[in-house]
Amino acid sequence: GIQVEQSPPDLILQEGANSTLRCNFSDSVNNLQWFHQNPWGQLINLFYIPSGTKQNGRLSATTVATERYSLLYISSSQTTDSGVYFCAVGDSNYQLIWGAGTKLIIKP
Amino acid sequence: GAGVSQSPSNKVTEKGKDVELRCDPISGHTALYWYRQSLGQGLEFLIYFQGNSAPDKSGLPSDRFSAERTGGSVSTLTIQRTQQEDSAVYLCASSNTATGAEAFFGQGTRLTVV
């Protein structure tokens, strides 16, 4: 089956810093999503991005499907950006395959 | 509804009791997923319903766990004879595979077995 790897596993930054999170996947996928799980456990949709580039405020994402990776950029980090960032891809049956997540801590 | 709704939000049960967790997906969504998440861990896949196809039950951890989806809409996850290791947050998501399958999650049910 499809393997999804996220890096780095942990990231600690000062408020105001920029960061890049990576998601590699091992095969062609039907879709790709980035989620933020906040400290209260809620999973929030950030981007639905099977290919191309999208931006939403301080966040942007790029997926290069032919090279099987996606990047999530966070600029000017705020403490509220803390949490776990998950990448999930859809296989041929739209079953979601999840990465292990990147735990981000933004220090004030 | 406007989003995925799960009930109850919290459930405390005694070891050995049965529990039922409910998920109301977004209207029209053909796919429904159940996951569980223990504290500090990633998402553990439980079961996947896709339209009228047979569900993918490969993630159910034991025969104490079962799930059904009635009429292609509401789903119920049942845990029989609960054990303390069943304590976790149970998350439900739904998607519309006809339009790219962007998945949306409910707020989860926090299950505590005492």
Interface residues (C-beta under 8 A of the other chain):
Chain A: N30 N31 Q33 F35 G41 Q42 L43 N45 Y48 P50 F86 A88 G90 N93 Y94 Q95 L96 W98 A100 G101
Chain B: A31 Y33 Q37 G42 L43 F45 Y48 Q50 D56 V89 L91 A93 S95 T97 G100 A101 E102 A103 F104 F105 Q107 G108
